Amino acid sequence: MTAMRRSLSLRRLLVTGAAGIAAMSLVAFTVGRRNPLDEQTLRGRALVLTHACSGCHSGVLDPGGEGYLAGARSAAEEYRFDNFTMRPPNLTPDVETGIGRYSDRQVFNALRFGLRLRDGPDREITSRVPGQGNFPAEPHYIGPPMPWPSWRHMPDDDLRAIAAYLKNGVKPVSHKVEDSEGPPDFWASEYTVDKIGPYPARAFPTANEKR
Protein backbone atom coordinates (compact mmCIF):
# COMPACT_ATOMS: atom_id res chain seq x y z
CA MET A 1 0.00 0.00 0.00
CA THR A 2 2.81 2.33 0.92
CA ALA A 3 4.66 1.46 -2.27
CA MET A 4 1.49 2.16 -4.30
CA ARG A 5 1.05 5.56 -2.63
CA ARG A 6 4.66 6.38 -3.37
CA SER A 7 4.15 5.35 -6.97
CA LEU A 8 1.06 7.56 -7.29
CA SER A 9 2.82 10.48 -5.64
CA LEU A 10 5.78 10.08 -7.95
CA ARG A 11 3.43 9.94 -10.94
CA ARG A 12 1.66 13.13 -9.79
CA LEU A 13 5.03 14.82 -9.32
CA LEU A 14 6.13 13.87 -12.82
CA VAL A 15 2.84 15.02 -14.35
CA THR A 16 2.88 18.27 -12.40
CA GLY A 17 6.50 18.89 -13.33
CA ALA A 18 5.83 18.21 -17.01
CA ALA A 19 2.86 20.59 -16.95
CA GLY A 20 4.99 23.24 -15.28
CA ILE A 21 7.75 22.90 -17.87
CA ALA A 22 5.20 23.09 -20.68
CA ALA A 23 3.69 26.24 -19.17
CA MET A 24 7.12 27.82 -18.79
CA SER A 25 7.97 26.95 -22.39
CA LEU A 26 4.73 28.52 -23.59
CA VAL A 27 5.46 31.71 -21.65
CA ALA A 28 9.00 31.84 -23.01
CA PHE A 29 7.73 31.28 -26.55
CA THR A 30 5.08 34.00 -26.18
CA VAL A 31 7.54 36.49 -24.71
CA GLY A 32 10.19 35.71 -27.30
CA ARG A 33 7.80 35.96 -30.24
CA ARG A 34 7.66 39.55 -31.53
CA ASN A 35 4.36 41.10 -32.49
CA PRO A 36 4.23 41.55 -36.30
CA LEU A 37 2.97 45.12 -35.81
CA ASP A 38 6.05 45.87 -33.70
CA GLU A 39 8.27 44.46 -36.45
CA GLN A 40 6.54 46.67 -39.01
CA THR A 41 6.99 49.74 -36.83
CA LEU A 42 10.67 48.96 -36.26
CA ARG A 43 11.17 48.47 -39.99
CA GLY A 44 9.55 51.85 -40.60
CA ARG A 45 11.79 53.45 -37.98
CA ALA A 46 14.90 52.05 -39.66
CA LEU A 47 13.78 53.44 -43.02
CA VAL A 48 12.95 56.87 -41.61
CA LEU A 49 16.33 57.05 -39.87
CA THR A 50 18.40 55.82 -42.82
CA HIS A 51 16.64 58.20 -45.20
CA ALA A 52 17.19 61.14 -42.81
CA CYS A 53 13.53 62.20 -42.87
CA SER A 54 13.98 64.17 -39.68
CA GLY A 55 16.88 66.06 -41.23
CA CYS A 56 14.32 68.03 -43.26
CA HIS A 57 11.29 67.60 -41.04
CA SER A 58 12.84 69.21 -37.94
CA GLY A 59 16.60 69.22 -38.36
CA VAL A 60 16.76 66.77 -35.44
CA LEU A 61 18.47 63.54 -36.48
CA ASP A 62 18.31 61.98 -33.02
CA PRO A 63 14.94 60.23 -32.45
CA GLY A 64 15.36 61.08 -28.78
CA GLY A 65 15.93 64.78 -29.51
CA GLU A 66 13.39 67.50 -28.83
CA GLY A 67 11.21 68.30 -31.84
CA TYR A 68 12.06 65.10 -33.74
CA LEU A 69 9.97 65.00 -36.95
CA ALA A 70 7.88 67.96 -35.78
CA GLY A 71 8.55 70.03 -38.91
CA ALA A 72 10.40 73.24 -39.69
CA ARG A 73 10.89 75.42 -36.63
CA SER A 74 12.75 78.38 -38.11
CA ALA A 75 13.56 80.10 -41.39
CA ALA A 76 16.84 78.19 -41.43
CA GLU A 77 14.88 74.97 -42.01
CA GLU A 78 12.87 76.36 -44.95
CA TYR A 79 13.69 75.87 -48.64
CA ARG A 80 13.49 78.96 -50.80
CA PHE A 81 12.99 78.88 -54.55
CA ASP A 82 12.72 81.87 -56.91
CA ASN A 83 9.08 82.53 -56.11
CA PHE A 84 8.19 79.95 -53.46
CA THR A 85 9.08 78.90 -49.95
CA MET A 86 8.75 75.25 -48.96
CA ARG A 87 8.37 74.39 -45.29
CA PRO A 88 8.73 70.74 -44.21
CA PRO A 89 5.55 69.90 -42.26
CA ASN A 90 5.05 68.20 -38.92
CA LEU A 91 5.16 64.41 -39.44
CA THR A 92 4.23 63.43 -35.88
CA PRO A 93 0.71 62.01 -35.34
CA ASP A 94 -0.65 65.18 -33.71
CA VAL A 95 -4.25 65.53 -34.92
CA GLU A 96 -4.32 69.31 -35.18
CA THR A 97 -0.83 70.15 -36.46
CA GLY A 98 0.62 66.86 -37.69
CA ILE A 99 -0.55 63.83 -39.67
CA GLY A 100 -2.81 62.34 -36.99
CA ARG A 101 -6.00 63.10 -38.92
CA TYR A 102 -4.84 61.23 -41.99
CA SER A 103 -5.06 57.48 -42.53
CA ASP A 104 -2.22 55.04 -43.14
CA ARG A 105 -3.53 54.72 -46.70
CA GLN A 106 -3.23 58.47 -47.27
CA VAL A 107 0.35 58.42 -45.98
CA PHE A 108 1.08 55.48 -48.30
CA ASN A 109 -0.43 57.36 -51.26
CA ALA A 110 1.68 60.41 -50.43
CA LEU A 111 4.84 58.33 -50.55
CA ARG A 112 3.89 56.28 -53.61
CA PHE A 113 2.24 58.97 -55.74
CA GLY A 114 3.51 62.22 -54.23
CA LEU A 115 0.00 63.40 -53.39
CA ARG A 116 -0.31 66.05 -50.71
CA LEU A 117 -1.91 64.52 -47.63
CA ARG A 118 -4.73 67.00 -47.25
CA ASP A 119 -5.84 66.38 -50.84
CA GLY A 120 -4.98 62.71 -51.26
CA PRO A 121 -7.77 60.10 -51.37
CA ASP A 122 -8.25 57.63 -48.53
CA ARG A 123 -8.62 54.84 -51.07
CA GLU A 124 -6.43 52.46 -53.00
CA ILE A 125 -5.16 54.08 -56.19
CA THR A 126 -5.11 51.76 -59.18
CA SER A 127 -4.19 54.20 -61.96
CA ARG A 128 -1.59 56.88 -62.64
CA VAL A 129 -3.93 58.72 -64.99
CA PRO A 130 -5.61 61.77 -63.43
CA GLY A 131 -9.32 61.15 -62.93
CA GLN A 132 -9.04 57.36 -63.17
CA GLY A 133 -8.66 54.59 -60.57
CA ASN A 134 -9.09 57.01 -57.63
CA PHE A 135 -6.22 59.18 -58.84
CA PRO A 136 -7.29 62.85 -58.40
CA ALA A 137 -8.37 64.60 -61.57
CA GLU A 138 -6.27 67.61 -60.54
CA PRO A 139 -3.51 66.21 -58.33
CA HIS A 140 -1.90 68.41 -55.71
CA TYR A 141 1.66 67.14 -55.42
CA ILE A 142 4.14 67.43 -52.58
CA GLY A 143 6.65 70.01 -53.68
CA PRO A 144 10.41 69.68 -53.72
CA PRO A 145 12.68 69.00 -51.93
CA MET A 146 10.65 65.93 -50.83
CA PRO A 147 12.21 63.14 -52.96
CA TRP A 148 9.03 61.12 -53.43
CA PRO A 149 9.88 60.34 -57.10
CA SER A 150 12.59 58.06 -55.67
CA TRP A 151 10.59 56.83 -52.69
CA ARG A 152 7.76 55.61 -54.93
CA HIS A 153 9.98 52.76 -56.08
CA MET A 154 10.18 51.28 -52.57
CA PRO A 155 8.27 48.01 -52.03
CA ASP A 156 4.72 48.33 -50.72
CA ASP A 157 5.69 46.77 -47.40
CA ASP A 158 8.38 49.39 -46.83
CA LEU A 159 5.99 52.26 -47.48
CA ARG A 160 3.40 50.68 -45.18
CA ALA A 161 6.08 50.30 -42.51
CA ILE A 162 6.98 53.99 -42.77
CA ALA A 163 3.32 54.92 -42.41
CA ALA A 164 2.97 52.59 -39.40
CA TYR A 165 5.99 54.14 -37.69
CA LEU A 166 4.90 57.72 -38.29
CA LYS A 167 1.34 57.03 -37.13
CA ASN A 168 2.01 54.64 -34.23
CA GLY A 169 5.69 54.74 -33.29
CA VAL A 170 6.18 58.47 -32.79
CA LYS A 171 4.67 60.60 -30.04
CA PRO A 172 2.52 63.52 -31.23
CA VAL A 173 4.03 66.98 -31.00
CA SER A 174 1.84 70.06 -31.24
CA HIS A 175 3.71 72.33 -33.62
CA LYS A 176 2.04 74.27 -36.40
CA VAL A 177 4.15 74.79 -39.51
CA GLU A 178 3.11 77.55 -41.88
CA ASP A 179 1.84 76.23 -45.19
CA SER A 180 4.28 75.95 -48.05
CA GLU A 181 3.89 78.04 -51.17
CA GLY A 182 3.88 76.68 -54.67
CA PRO A 183 2.81 77.19 -58.29
CA PRO A 184 -0.87 77.23 -59.32
CA ASP A 185 -0.62 73.75 -60.85
CA PHE A 186 0.75 72.31 -57.55
CA TRP A 187 3.95 71.15 -59.25
CA ALA A 188 2.13 68.99 -61.82
CA SER A 189 4.31 70.34 -64.63
CA GLU A 190 7.42 69.29 -62.68
CA TYR A 191 6.35 65.69 -62.18
CA THR A 192 5.67 64.50 -65.69
CA VAL A 193 6.91 61.13 -66.96
CA ASP A 194 9.38 62.95 -69.20
CA LYS A 195 11.01 64.52 -66.13
CA ILE A 196 10.83 61.85 -63.43
CA GLY A 197 10.36 58.65 -65.43
CA PRO A 198 7.52 56.14 -65.25
CA TYR A 199 6.25 54.07 -62.35
CA PRO A 200 6.95 51.19 -62.24
CA ALA A 201 10.48 51.87 -63.45
CA ARG A 202 11.50 50.64 -66.89
CA ALA A 203 12.51 46.98 -67.02
CA PHE A 204 16.15 46.11 -66.44
CA PRO A 205 18.37 46.56 -68.35
CA THR A 206 17.65 49.90 -69.99
CA ALA A 207 19.93 51.46 -72.62
CA ASN A 208 22.08 52.83 -69.78
CA GLU A 209 22.46 49.54 -67.92
CA LYS A 210 24.00 46.13 -68.51
CA ARG A 211 23.63 42.65 -67.12
Residue, then its C-alpha position, 0 to 999 in steps of 0.5 A: m500500500t505504501a509502495m502504491r502511494r509512493s508510486l502515485s505520488l511520484r506519478r503526480l510529481l512527474v505530471t505536475g512537473a511536465a505541466g509546469i515545464a510546458a507552461m514555462s515553455l509557452v510563456a517563453f515562446t510568447v515572450g520571445r515571439r515579436n508582435p508583427l505590428d512591432e516588427q513593421t513599426l521597427r522596420g519603418r523606424a529604420l527606413v525613416l532614420t536611414h533616409a534622414c527624414s527628420g533632417c528636413h522635417s525638424g533638423v533633429l536627427d536623433p529620435g530622442g531629440e526634442g522636436y524630432l519629426a515635428g517640422a520646420r521650426s525656423a527660417a533656417e529649415e525652410y527651402r526657398f525657390d525663386n518665387f516659393t518657400m517650402r516648409p517641411p511639415n510636422l510628421t508626428p501624429d498630432v491631430e491638429t498640427g501633424i498627420g494624426r488626422y490622416s489614414d495610413r492609406q493616405v500616408f502610403n499614397a503620399l509616398r507612392f504617388g507624391l499626393r499632398l496629404r490634405d488632398g490625397p484620397d483615402r482609397e487604393i489608387t489603381s491608376r496613374v492617370p488623373g481622374q481614373g482609378n481614384f487618382p485625383a483629376e487635378p492632383h496636388y503634389i508634394g513640392p520639392p525637396m521631398p524626394w518622393p519620385s525616388w521613394r515611390h519605387m520602394p516596395d509596398d511593405d516598406l511604405r506601409a512600414i513607414a506609415a505605421y511608424l509615423k502614425n504609431g511609433v512616434k509621439p505627437v508633438s503640437h507644432k504648427v508649420e506655416d503652409s508651403e507656397g507653390p505654383p498654381d498647378f501644384w507642381a504637376s508640370e514638374y512631375t511628368v513622366d518625361k522629367i521623373g520617369p515612369y512608375p513602375a520603373r522601366a525593365f532592367p536593363t535599360a539602354n544605360e544599364k547592362r547585365 
